[in-house]
Every structure is written in structure tokens, then in C-alpha cells.
Amino acid sequence: MTVSTASPPGNDGVRVVTVDRPPVNALPVQGWYDLADAVRAAGRDPEVRCVVLAAAGRGFNAGVDIKELQRDPGHEALIGANRGCAEAFAAVYACEVPVVAAVRGFCLGGG
């Protein structure tokens, strides 16, 4: 999975945080934390005036990686996904600058 940040040319002050996890951008536990870290880092950058959440591929986000949950014989992955998702949402809510979601295609579950 990749969570990348970039400032598009000619868009001073805009930071794009892109999730790229084929095929449907369903996030594993660590992916939620990576997303939270990327949003927090972008929001703390004094050059950034707006953060845009985007996704590569077919759709915006399919929520939690169900396959990861199925591989876990206990409940650790489920608990981790819930906590990671809460971290990502908290990062958006507490961001120092506005956060805009560039939703294209499907957006399901925790997405």
C-alpha cells in the first residue's frame, strides 16, 4: 500500500494525500495509521493551506481490508482497524487546515 503526498504544480498551498492500494483501496490496519500520519504531516506544514484526500485506481475507498480481518484468528485485526480508522478520522477533524475529499467512484464502509 502506498500513501503519498504531493503538491501539484501551480497549486501553491495545496497538498494531495493519495491512497494507492489496488484493487479497491481497502486499507489494512497499518494503512489507516499511515493515512493519519500523512494528513497530520501535511496539516502541520506551514506552506500548506489545504489538504486534498485522493485515491488512485477504480474508486476512492472500500473501507477496511476484509481479507486481513479474515486471516486473523482472533480479533486483533478488527480492533486495530477500528483504532486506525479512528486515528485517520481524528487526523482529518483536527487538521490545522481544511481537508477536502476528492471522491471519485465508490466510497464504502470506513471510506
Backbone as XML, in Angstrom:
<?xml version="1.0"?>
<chain id="A" units="angstrom">
  <residue number="1" name="MET">
    <atom name="N" x="0.825" y="-1.167" z="0.000"/>
    <atom name="CA" x="0.000" y="0.000" z="0.000"/>
    <atom name="C" x="0.872" y="1.234" z="0.000"/>
  </residue>
  <residue number="2" name="THR">
    <atom name="N" x="0.414" y="2.241" z="-0.682"/>
    <atom name="CA" x="1.137" y="3.493" z="-0.727"/>
    <atom name="C" x="0.226" y="4.627" z="-0.306"/>
  </residue>
  <residue number="3" name="VAL">
    <atom name="N" x="0.706" y="5.436" z="0.606"/>
    <atom name="CA" x="0.078" y="6.718" z="0.909"/>
    <atom name="C" x="1.134" y="7.738" z="0.563"/>
  </residue>
  <residue number="4" name="SER">
    <atom name="N" x="0.855" y="8.547" z="-0.441"/>
    <atom name="CA" x="1.859" y="9.515" z="-0.876"/>
    <atom name="C" x="1.299" y="10.925" z="-0.776"/>
  </residue>
  <residue number="5" name="THR">
    <atom name="N" x="2.209" y="11.870" z="-0.646"/>
    <atom name="CA" x="1.813" y="13.275" z="-0.613"/>
    <atom name="C" x="2.556" y="14.017" z="-1.702"/>
  </residue>
  <residue number="6" name="ALA">
    <atom name="N" x="1.886" y="14.986" z="-2.278"/>
    <atom name="CA" x="2.497" y="15.788" z="-3.333"/>
    <atom name="C" x="1.816" y="17.140" z="-3.379"/>
  </residue>
  <residue number="7" name="SER">
    <atom name="N" x="2.553" y="18.119" z="-3.824"/>
    <atom name="CA" x="1.991" y="19.438" z="-4.097"/>
    <atom name="C" x="1.935" y="19.596" z="-5.605"/>
  </residue>
  <residue number="8" name="PRO">
    <atom name="N" x="0.730" y="19.617" z="-6.184"/>
    <atom name="CA" x="0.619" y="19.717" z="-7.634"/>
    <atom name="C" x="1.223" y="21.012" z="-8.155"/>
  </residue>
  <residue number="9" name="PRO">
    <atom name="N" x="1.841" y="20.977" z="-9.326"/>
    <atom name="CA" x="2.408" y="22.195" z="-9.907"/>
    <atom name="C" x="1.323" y="23.242" z="-10.119"/>
  </residue>
  <residue number="10" name="GLY">
    <atom name="N" x="1.634" y="24.454" z="-9.780"/>
    <atom name="CA" x="0.695" y="25.551" z="-9.967"/>
    <atom name="C" x="-0.394" y="25.643" z="-8.919"/>
  </residue>
  <residue number="11" name="ASN">
    <atom name="N" x="-0.378" y="24.767" z="-7.936"/>
    <atom name="CA" x="-1.387" y="24.787" z="-6.882"/>
    <atom name="C" x="-0.718" y="25.094" z="-5.547"/>
  </residue>
  <residue number="12" name="ASP">
    <atom name="N" x="-0.168" y="26.262" z="-5.439"/>
    <atom name="CA" x="0.530" y="26.647" z="-4.214"/>
    <atom name="C" x="-0.368" y="26.481" z="-2.999"/>
  </residue>
  <residue number="13" name="GLY">
    <atom name="N" x="0.162" y="25.828" z="-1.999"/>
    <atom name="CA" x="-0.558" y="25.669" z="-0.751"/>
    <atom name="C" x="-1.450" y="24.446" z="-0.689"/>
  </residue>
  <residue number="14" name="VAL">
    <atom name="N" x="-1.564" y="23.701" z="-1.772"/>
    <atom name="CA" x="-2.396" y="22.502" z="-1.785"/>
    <atom name="C" x="-1.502" y="21.276" z="-1.664"/>
  </residue>
  <residue number="15" name="ARG">
    <atom name="N" x="-1.848" y="20.385" z="-0.752"/>
    <atom name="CA" x="-1.126" y="19.121" z="-0.600"/>
    <atom name="C" x="-2.111" y="18.001" z="-0.857"/>
  </residue>
  <residue number="16" name="VAL">
    <atom name="N" x="-1.777" y="17.132" z="-1.773"/>
    <atom name="CA" x="-2.624" y="15.995" z="-2.103"/>
    <atom name="C" x="-2.073" y="14.745" z="-1.422"/>
  </residue>
  <residue number="17" name="VAL">
    <atom name="N" x="-2.914" y="14.078" z="-0.640"/>
    <atom name="CA" x="-2.573" y="12.816" z="0.000"/>
    <atom name="C" x="-3.329" y="11.744" z="-0.771"/>
  </residue>
  <residue number="18" name="THR">
    <atom name="N" x="-2.586" y="10.858" z="-1.422"/>
    <atom name="CA" x="-3.193" y="9.856" z="-2.292"/>
    <atom name="C" x="-2.988" y="8.448" z="-1.734"/>
  </residue>
  <residue number="19" name="VAL">
    <atom name="N" x="-4.069" y="7.692" z="-1.655"/>
    <atom name="CA" x="-4.023" y="6.288" z="-1.261"/>
    <atom name="C" x="-4.006" y="5.458" z="-2.531"/>
  </residue>
  <residue number="20" name="ASP">
    <atom name="N" x="-3.076" y="4.518" z="-2.610"/>
    <atom name="CA" x="-2.964" y="3.651" z="-3.772"/>
    <atom name="C" x="-2.771" y="2.216" z="-3.288"/>
  </residue>
  <residue number="21" name="ARG">
    <atom name="N" x="-3.872" y="1.502" z="-3.191"/>
    <atom name="CA" x="-3.826" y="0.101" z="-2.735"/>
    <atom name="C" x="-4.800" y="-0.715" z="-3.577"/>
  </residue>
  <residue number="22" name="PRO">
    <atom name="N" x="-4.326" y="-1.147" z="-4.736"/>
    <atom name="CA" x="-5.194" y="-1.935" z="-5.619"/>
    <atom name="C" x="-5.689" y="-3.197" z="-4.920"/>
  </residue>
  <residue number="23" name="PRO">
    <atom name="N" x="-6.826" y="-3.709" z="-5.297"/>
    <atom name="CA" x="-7.630" y="-3.239" z="-6.422"/>
    <atom name="C" x="-8.687" y="-2.201" z="-6.046"/>
  </residue>
  <residue number="24" name="VAL">
    <atom name="N" x="-9.033" y="-2.083" z="-4.741"/>
    <atom name="CA" x="-10.163" y="-1.204" z="-4.388"/>
    <atom name="C" x="-9.856" y="-0.216" z="-3.260"/>
  </residue>
  <residue number="25" name="ASN">
    <atom name="N" x="-8.579" y="-0.048" z="-2.935"/>
    <atom name="CA" x="-8.163" y="0.872" z="-1.877"/>
    <atom name="C" x="-8.777" y="0.540" z="-0.518"/>
  </residue>
  <residue number="26" name="ALA">
    <atom name="N" x="-8.938" y="-0.750" z="-0.218"/>
    <atom name="CA" x="-9.333" y="-1.184" z="1.121"/>
    <atom name="C" x="-8.083" y="-1.123" z="1.989"/>
  </residue>
  <residue number="27" name="LEU">
    <atom name="N" x="-8.186" y="-0.491" z="3.142"/>
    <atom name="CA" x="-6.998" y="-0.247" z="3.958"/>
    <atom name="C" x="-6.782" y="-1.309" z="5.035"/>
  </residue>
  <residue number="28" name="PRO">
    <atom name="N" x="-5.545" y="-1.802" z="5.141"/>
    <atom name="CA" x="-5.194" y="-2.678" z="6.261"/>
    <atom name="C" x="-4.998" y="-1.815" z="7.509"/>
  </residue>
  <residue number="29" name="VAL">
    <atom name="N" x="-4.802" y="-2.471" z="8.620"/>
    <atom name="CA" x="-4.627" y="-1.736" z="9.884"/>
    <atom name="C" x="-3.568" y="-0.642" z="9.742"/>
  </residue>
  <residue number="30" name="GLN">
    <atom name="N" x="-2.368" y="-0.995" z="9.308"/>
    <atom name="CA" x="-1.286" y="-0.011" z="9.211"/>
    <atom name="C" x="-1.621" y="1.109" z="8.229"/>
  </residue>
  <residue number="31" name="GLY">
    <atom name="N" x="-2.399" y="0.809" z="7.217"/>
    <atom name="CA" x="-2.777" y="1.818" z="6.232"/>
    <atom name="C" x="-3.557" y="2.971" z="6.834"/>
  </residue>
  <residue number="32" name="TRP">
    <atom name="N" x="-4.425" y="2.666" z="7.802"/>
    <atom name="CA" x="-5.180" y="3.738" z="8.468"/>
    <atom name="C" x="-4.237" y="4.655" z="9.235"/>
  </residue>
  <residue number="33" name="TYR">
    <atom name="N" x="-3.256" y="4.066" z="9.895"/>
    <atom name="CA" x="-2.280" y="4.874" z="10.637"/>
    <atom name="C" x="-1.393" y="5.678" z="9.688"/>
  </residue>
  <residue number="34" name="ASP">
    <atom name="N" x="-1.012" y="5.079" z="8.567"/>
    <atom name="CA" x="-0.211" y="5.800" z="7.571"/>
    <atom name="C" x="-0.977" y="6.993" z="7.016"/>
  </residue>
  <residue number="35" name="LEU">
    <atom name="N" x="-2.256" y="6.793" z="6.768"/>
    <atom name="CA" x="-3.100" y="7.882" z="6.276"/>
    <atom name="C" x="-3.186" y="8.996" z="7.318"/>
  </residue>
  <residue number="36" name="ALA">
    <atom name="N" x="-3.390" y="8.636" z="8.567"/>
    <atom name="CA" x="-3.443" y="9.632" z="9.647"/>
    <atom name="C" x="-2.138" y="10.415" z="9.728"/>
  </residue>
  <residue number="37" name="ASP">
    <atom name="N" x="-1.013" y="9.718" z="9.653"/>
    <atom name="CA" x="0.294" y="10.381" z="9.715"/>
    <atom name="C" x="0.485" y="11.350" z="8.551"/>
  </residue>
  <residue number="38" name="ALA">
    <atom name="N" x="0.055" y="10.947" z="7.357"/>
    <atom name="CA" x="0.214" y="11.802" z="6.177"/>
    <atom name="C" x="-0.637" y="13.068" z="6.293"/>
  </residue>
  <residue number="39" name="VAL">
    <atom name="N" x="-1.852" y="12.930" z="6.787"/>
    <atom name="CA" x="-2.733" y="14.095" z="6.953"/>
    <atom name="C" x="-2.165" y="15.029" z="8.017"/>
  </residue>
  <residue number="40" name="ARG">
    <atom name="N" x="-1.709" y="14.468" z="9.124"/>
    <atom name="CA" x="-1.137" y="15.305" z="10.193"/>
    <atom name="C" x="0.110" y="16.049" z="9.707"/>
  </residue>
  <residue number="41" name="ALA">
    <atom name="N" x="0.973" y="15.350" z="8.999"/>
    <atom name="CA" x="2.199" y="15.983" z="8.494"/>
    <atom name="C" x="1.870" y="17.102" z="7.517"/>
  </residue>
  <residue number="42" name="ALA">
    <atom name="N" x="0.925" y="16.865" z="6.631"/>
    <atom name="CA" x="0.544" y="17.896" z="5.662"/>
    <atom name="C" x="-0.061" y="19.101" z="6.370"/>
  </residue>
  <residue number="43" name="GLY">
    <atom name="N" x="-0.901" y="18.855" z="7.359"/>
    <atom name="CA" x="-1.545" y="19.952" z="8.082"/>
    <atom name="C" x="-0.581" y="20.794" z="8.887"/>
  </residue>
  <residue number="44" name="ARG">
    <atom name="N" x="0.504" y="20.203" z="9.320"/>
    <atom name="CA" x="1.499" y="20.942" z="10.123"/>
    <atom name="C" x="2.482" y="21.743" z="9.272"/>
  </residue>
  <residue number="45" name="ASP">
    <atom name="N" x="2.510" y="21.464" z="7.984"/>
    <atom name="CA" x="3.428" y="22.163" z="7.081"/>
    <atom name="C" x="2.957" y="23.604" z="6.896"/>
  </residue>
  <residue number="46" name="PRO">
    <atom name="N" x="3.776" y="24.591" z="7.257"/>
    <atom name="CA" x="3.338" y="25.992" z="7.161"/>
    <atom name="C" x="3.084" y="26.462" z="5.722"/>
  </residue>
  <residue number="47" name="GLU">
    <atom name="N" x="3.553" y="25.709" z="4.743"/>
    <atom name="CA" x="3.326" y="26.064" z="3.343"/>
    <atom name="C" x="1.968" y="25.564" z="2.826"/>
  </residue>
  <residue number="48" name="VAL">
    <atom name="N" x="1.324" y="24.696" z="3.586"/>
    <atom name="CA" x="0.080" y="24.078" z="3.137"/>
    <atom name="C" x="-1.119" y="24.859" z="3.662"/>
  </residue>
  <residue number="49" name="ARG">
    <atom name="N" x="-2.046" y="25.141" z="2.747"/>
    <atom name="CA" x="-3.290" y="25.841" z="3.108"/>
    <atom name="C" x="-4.511" y="24.935" z="2.992"/>
  </residue>
  <residue number="50" name="CYS">
    <atom name="N" x="-4.366" y="23.791" z="2.310"/>
    <atom name="CA" x="-5.468" y="22.856" z="2.128"/>
    <atom name="C" x="-4.895" y="21.468" z="1.831"/>
  </residue>
  <residue number="51" name="VAL">
    <atom name="N" x="-5.516" y="20.443" z="2.419"/>
    <atom name="CA" x="-5.140" y="19.059" z="2.148"/>
    <atom name="C" x="-6.274" y="18.425" z="1.341"/>
  </residue>
  <residue number="52" name="VAL">
    <atom name="N" x="-5.912" y="17.753" z="0.269"/>
    <atom name="CA" x="-6.880" y="17.026" z="-0.548"/>
    <atom name="C" x="-6.609" y="15.536" z="-0.402"/>
  </residue>
  <residue number="53" name="LEU">
    <atom name="N" x="-7.634" y="14.785" z="0.009"/>
    <atom name="CA" x="-7.527" y="13.333" z="0.077"/>
    <atom name="C" x="-7.985" y="12.772" z="-1.256"/>
  </residue>
  <residue number="54" name="ALA">
    <atom name="N" x="-7.149" y="11.957" z="-1.868"/>
    <atom name="CA" x="-7.467" y="11.368" z="-3.170"/>
    <atom name="C" x="-7.094" y="9.897" z="-3.164"/>
  </residue>
  <residue number="55" name="ALA">
    <atom name="N" x="-7.468" y="9.209" z="-4.234"/>
    <atom name="CA" x="-7.129" y="7.798" z="-4.356"/>
    <atom name="C" x="-6.841" y="7.467" z="-5.808"/>
  </residue>
  <residue number="56" name="ALA">
    <atom name="N" x="-5.930" y="6.545" z="-5.986"/>
    <atom name="CA" x="-5.623" y="6.044" z="-7.320"/>
    <atom name="C" x="-6.532" y="4.851" z="-7.609"/>
  </residue>
  <residue number="57" name="GLY">
    <atom name="N" x="-6.730" y="4.561" z="-8.859"/>
    <atom name="CA" x="-7.464" y="3.353" z="-9.217"/>
    <atom name="C" x="-8.939" y="3.553" z="-9.458"/>
  </residue>
  <residue number="58" name="ARG">
    <atom name="N" x="-9.675" y="2.459" z="-9.290"/>
    <atom name="CA" x="-11.081" y="2.393" z="-9.683"/>
    <atom name="C" x="-12.020" y="3.224" z="-8.823"/>
  </residue>
  <residue number="59" name="GLY">
    <atom name="N" x="-11.750" y="3.347" z="-7.561"/>
    <atom name="CA" x="-12.652" y="4.060" z="-6.667"/>
    <atom name="C" x="-11.884" y="4.713" z="-5.542"/>
  </residue>
  <residue number="60" name="PHE">
    <atom name="N" x="-12.606" y="5.460" z="-4.733"/>
    <atom name="CA" x="-11.968" y="6.212" z="-3.663"/>
    <atom name="C" x="-11.496" y="5.306" z="-2.524"/>
  </residue>
  <residue number="61" name="ASN">
    <atom name="N" x="-12.406" y="4.508" z="-1.947"/>
    <atom name="CA" x="-12.015" y="3.671" z="-0.817"/>
    <atom name="C" x="-13.090" y="2.620" z="-0.560"/>
  </residue>
  <residue number="62" name="ALA">
    <atom name="N" x="-12.655" y="1.406" z="-0.275"/>
    <atom name="CA" x="-13.586" y="0.325" z="0.050"/>
    <atom name="C" x="-13.575" y="0.009" z="1.539"/>
  </residue>
  <residue number="63" name="GLY">
    <atom name="N" x="-13.056" y="0.922" z="2.358"/>
    <atom name="CA" x="-13.065" y="0.733" z="3.803"/>
    <atom name="C" x="-11.952" y="-0.164" z="4.297"/>
  </residue>
  <residue number="64" name="VAL">
    <atom name="N" x="-12.291" y="-1.019" z="5.242"/>
    <atom name="CA" x="-11.324" y="-1.907" z="5.899"/>
    <atom name="C" x="-11.002" y="-3.091" z="4.980"/>
  </residue>
  <residue number="65" name="ASP">
    <atom name="N" x="-9.762" y="-3.544" z="5.041"/>
    <atom name="CA" x="-9.345" y="-4.715" z="4.281"/>
    <atom name="C" x="-9.924" y="-5.970" z="4.934"/>
  </residue>
  <residue number="66" name="ILE">
    <atom name="N" x="-11.036" y="-6.445" z="4.404"/>
    <atom name="CA" x="-11.720" y="-7.608" z="4.957"/>
    <atom name="C" x="-10.837" y="-8.850" z="4.911"/>
  </residue>
  <residue number="67" name="LYS">
    <atom name="N" x="-10.011" y="-8.985" z="3.892"/>
    <atom name="CA" x="-9.129" y="-10.158" z="3.788"/>
    <atom name="C" x="-8.145" y="-10.204" z="4.951"/>
  </residue>
  <residue number="68" name="GLU">
    <atom name="N" x="-7.670" y="-9.044" z="5.386"/>
    <atom name="CA" x="-6.780" y="-9.008" z="6.551"/>
    <atom name="C" x="-7.533" y="-9.483" z="7.794"/>
  </residue>
  <residue number="69" name="LEU">
    <atom name="N" x="-8.766" y="-9.056" z="7.942"/>
    <atom name="CA" x="-9.559" y="-9.483" z="9.099"/>
    <atom name="C" x="-9.800" y="-10.994" z="9.074"/>
  </residue>
  <residue number="70" name="GLN">
    <atom name="N" x="-10.040" y="-11.543" z="7.898"/>
    <atom name="CA" x="-10.295" y="-12.977" z="7.772"/>
    <atom name="C" x="-9.066" y="-13.816" z="8.117"/>
  </residue>
  <residue number="71" name="ARG">
    <atom name="N" x="-7.878" y="-13.287" z="7.884"/>
    <atom name="CA" x="-6.641" y="-14.032" z="8.178"/>
    <atom name="C" x="-6.317" y="-14.047" z="9.670"/>
  </residue>
  <residue number="72" name="ASP">
    <atom name="N" x="-6.936" y="-13.178" z="10.446"/>
    <atom name="CA" x="-6.657" y="-13.067" z="11.877"/>
    <atom name="C" x="-7.548" y="-14.042" z="12.649"/>
  </residue>
  <residue number="73" name="PRO">
    <atom name="N" x="-6.949" y="-15.023" z="13.335"/>
    <atom name="CA" x="-7.772" y="-15.992" z="14.064"/>
    <atom name="C" x="-8.478" y="-15.394" z="15.282"/>
  </residue>
  <residue number="74" name="GLY">
    <atom name="N" x="-8.026" y="-14.264" z="15.738"/>
    <atom name="CA" x="-8.651" y="-13.609" z="16.887"/>
    <atom name="C" x="-9.375" y="-12.347" z="16.450"/>
  </residue>
  <residue number="75" name="HIS">
    <atom name="N" x="-9.247" y="-11.332" z="17.280"/>
    <atom name="CA" x="-9.916" y="-10.070" z="16.988"/>
    <atom name="C" x="-8.953" y="-8.889" z="16.917"/>
  </residue>
  <residue number="76" name="GLU">
    <atom name="N" x="-7.654" y="-9.183" z="16.926"/>
    <atom name="CA" x="-6.661" y="-8.099" z="16.938"/>
    <atom name="C" x="-6.751" y="-7.213" z="15.698"/>
  </residue>
  <residue number="77" name="ALA">
    <atom name="N" x="-6.930" y="-7.815" z="14.524"/>
    <atom name="CA" x="-7.007" y="-7.022" z="13.293"/>
    <atom name="C" x="-8.248" y="-6.138" z="13.299"/>
  </residue>
  <residue number="78" name="LEU">
    <atom name="N" x="-9.362" y="-6.669" z="13.779"/>
    <atom name="CA" x="-10.596" y="-5.881" z="13.846"/>
    <atom name="C" x="-10.428" y="-4.697" z="14.794"/>
  </residue>
  <residue number="79" name="ILE">
    <atom name="N" x="-9.866" y="-4.951" z="15.939"/>
    <atom name="CA" x="-9.625" y="-3.879" z="16.913"/>
    <atom name="C" x="-8.636" y="-2.865" z="16.339"/>
  </residue>
  <residue number="80" name="GLY">
    <atom name="N" x="-7.581" y="-3.358" z="15.699"/>
    <atom name="CA" x="-6.593" y="-2.470" z="15.096"/>
    <atom name="C" x="-7.193" y="-1.614" z="13.993"/>
  </residue>
  <residue number="81" name="ALA">
    <atom name="N" x="-8.032" y="-2.219" z="13.166"/>
    <atom name="CA" x="-8.679" y="-1.462" z="12.088"/>
    <atom name="C" x="-9.591" y="-0.384" z="12.656"/>
  </residue>
  <residue number="82" name="ASN">
    <atom name="N" x="-10.331" y="-0.712" z="13.701"/>
    <atom name="CA" x="-11.207" y="0.289" z="14.325"/>
    <atom name="C" x="-10.405" y="1.439" z="14.913"/>
  </residue>
  <residue number="83" name="ARG">
    <atom name="N" x="-9.330" y="1.116" z="15.594"/>
    <atom name="CA" x="-8.488" y="2.165" z="16.189"/>
    <atom name="C" x="-7.783" y="2.990" z="15.118"/>
  </residue>
  <residue number="84" name="GLY">
    <atom name="N" x="-7.285" y="2.315" z="14.074"/>
    <atom name="CA" x="-6.618" y="3.026" z="12.990"/>
    <atom name="C" x="-7.569" y="3.943" z="12.248"/>
  </residue>
  <residue number="85" name="CYS">
    <atom name="N" x="-8.774" y="3.457" z="11.996"/>
    <atom name="CA" x="-9.789" y="4.280" z="11.331"/>
    <atom name="C" x="-10.109" y="5.507" z="12.189"/>
  </residue>
  <residue number="86" name="ALA">
    <atom name="N" x="-10.240" y="5.314" z="13.490"/>
    <atom name="CA" x="-10.494" y="6.440" z="14.397"/>
    <atom name="C" x="-9.343" y="7.444" z="14.344"/>
  </residue>
  <residue number="87" name="GLU">
    <atom name="N" x="-8.105" y="6.953" z="14.251"/>
    <atom name="CA" x="-6.939" y="7.843" z="14.138"/>
    <atom name="C" x="-6.997" y="8.667" z="12.851"/>
  </residue>
  <residue number="88" name="ALA">
    <atom name="N" x="-7.361" y="8.013" z="11.749"/>
    <atom name="CA" x="-7.431" y="8.717" z="10.465"/>
    <atom name="C" x="-8.516" y="9.793" z="10.501"/>
  </residue>
  <residue number="89" name="PHE">
    <atom name="N" x="-9.680" y="9.458" z="11.039"/>
    <atom name="CA" x="-10.750" y="10.447" z="11.137"/>
    <atom name="C" x="-10.351" y="11.579" z="12.069"/>
  </residue>
  <residue number="90" name="ALA">
    <atom name="N" x="-9.709" y="11.263" z="13.191"/>
    <atom name="CA" x="-9.256" y="12.300" z="14.126"/>
    <atom name="C" x="-8.243" y="13.230" z="13.463"/>
  </residue>
  <residue number="91" name="ALA">
    <atom name="N" x="-7.368" y="12.666" z="12.635"/>
    <atom name="CA" x="-6.379" y="13.489" z="11.935"/>
    <atom name="C" x="-7.065" y="14.484" z="11.008"/>
  </residue>
  <residue number="92" name="VAL">
    <atom name="N" x="-8.119" y="14.051" z="10.341"/>
    <atom name="CA" x="-8.869" y="14.951" z="9.457"/>
    <atom name="C" x="-9.574" y="16.026" z="10.279"/>
  </residue>
  <residue number="93" name="TYR">
    <atom name="N" x="-10.267" y="15.621" z="11.328"/>
    <atom name="CA" x="-11.015" y="16.585" z="12.142"/>
    <atom name="C" x="-10.109" y="17.612" z="12.805"/>
  </residue>
  <residue number="94" name="ALA">
    <atom name="N" x="-8.917" y="17.192" z="13.236"/>
    <atom name="CA" x="-8.015" y="18.085" z="13.965"/>
    <atom name="C" x="-7.005" y="18.786" z="13.058"/>
  </residue>
  <residue number="95" name="CYS">
    <atom name="N" x="-7.076" y="18.562" z="11.780"/>
    <atom name="CA" x="-6.095" y="19.144" z="10.863"/>
    <atom name="C" x="-6.119" y="20.670" z="10.946"/>
  </residue>
  <residue number="96" name="GLU">
    <atom name="N" x="-4.930" y="21.253" z="10.890"/>
    <atom name="CA" x="-4.781" y="22.696" z="11.025"/>
    <atom name="C" x="-5.316" y="23.475" z="9.829"/>
  </residue>
  <residue number="97" name="VAL">
    <atom name="N" x="-5.538" y="22.783" z="8.724"/>
    <atom name="CA" x="-6.056" y="23.413" z="7.500"/>
    <atom name="C" x="-7.265" y="22.606" z="7.015"/>
  </residue>
  <residue number="98" name="PRO">
    <atom name="N" x="-8.078" y="23.187" z="6.124"/>
    <atom name="CA" x="-9.217" y="22.424" z="5.603"/>
    <atom name="C" x="-8.764" y="21.157" z="4.875"/>
  </residue>
  <residue number="99" name="VAL">
    <atom name="N" x="-9.584" y="20.116" z="4.988"/>
    <atom name="CA" x="-9.334" y="18.848" z="4.303"/>
    <atom name="C" x="-10.532" y="18.585" z="3.392"/>
  </residue>
  <residue number="100" name="VAL">
    <atom name="N" x="-10.228" y="18.311" z="2.129"/>
    <atom name="CA" x="-11.253" y="18.046" z="1.130"/>
    <atom name="C" x="-11.050" y="16.636" z="0.594"/>
  </residue>
  <residue number="101" name="ALA">
    <atom name="N" x="-12.120" y="15.874" z="0.494"/>
    <atom name="CA" x="-12.033" y="14.532" z="-0.086"/>
    <atom name="C" x="-12.429" y="14.604" z="-1.556"/>
  </residue>
  <residue number="102" name="ALA">
    <atom name="N" x="-11.521" y="14.177" z="-2.412"/>
    <atom name="CA" x="-11.780" y="14.141" z="-3.854"/>
    <atom name="C" x="-12.300" y="12.748" z="-4.193"/>
  </residue>
  <residue number="103" name="VAL">
    <atom name="N" x="-13.564" y="12.501" z="-3.866"/>
    <atom name="CA" x="-14.159" y="11.183" z="-4.037"/>
    <atom name="C" x="-14.544" y="10.988" z="-5.493"/>
  </residue>
  <residue number="104" name="ARG">
    <atom name="N" x="-14.017" y="9.908" z="-6.050"/>
    <atom name="CA" x="-14.340" y="9.525" z="-7.422"/>
    <atom name="C" x="-14.636" y="8.039" z="-7.384"/>
  </residue>
  <residue number="105" name="GLY">
    <atom name="N" x="-15.758" y="7.645" z="-7.927"/>
    <atom name="CA" x="-16.127" y="6.248" z="-7.888"/>
    <atom name="C" x="-16.740" y="5.892" z="-6.543"/>
  </residue>
  <residue number="106" name="PHE">
    <atom name="N" x="-16.552" y="4.650" z="-6.128"/>
    <atom name="CA" x="-17.177" y="4.177" z="-4.900"/>
    <atom name="C" x="-16.462" y="4.667" z="-3.644"/>
  </residue>
  <residue number="107" name="CYS">
    <atom name="N" x="-17.218" y="4.778" z="-2.573"/>
    <atom name="CA" x="-16.693" y="5.115" z="-1.247"/>
    <atom name="C" x="-17.571" y="4.344" z="-0.258"/>
  </residue>
  <residue number="108" name="LEU">
    <atom name="N" x="-17.005" y="3.303" z="0.336"/>
    <atom name="CA" x="-17.782" y="2.367" z="1.151"/>
    <atom name="C" x="-17.221" y="2.228" z="2.558"/>
  </residue>
  <residue number="109" name="GLY">
    <atom name="N" x="-18.046" y="1.774" z="3.471"/>
    <atom name="CA" x="-17.590" y="1.441" z="4.813"/>
    <atom name="C" x="-16.848" y="2.586" z="5.472"/>
  </residue>
  <residue number="110" name="GLY">
    <atom name="N" x="-15.644" y="2.304" z="5.972"/>
    <atom name="CA" x="-14.813" y="3.317" z="6.630"/>
    <atom name="C" x="-14.293" y="4.379" z="5.687"/>
  </residue>
  <residue number="111" name="GLY">
    <atom name="N" x="-14.474" y="4.168" z="4.389"/>
    <atom name="CA" x="-14.036" y="5.153" z="3.403"/>
    <atom name="C" x="-14.759" y="6.455" z="3.581"/>
  </residue>
</chain>
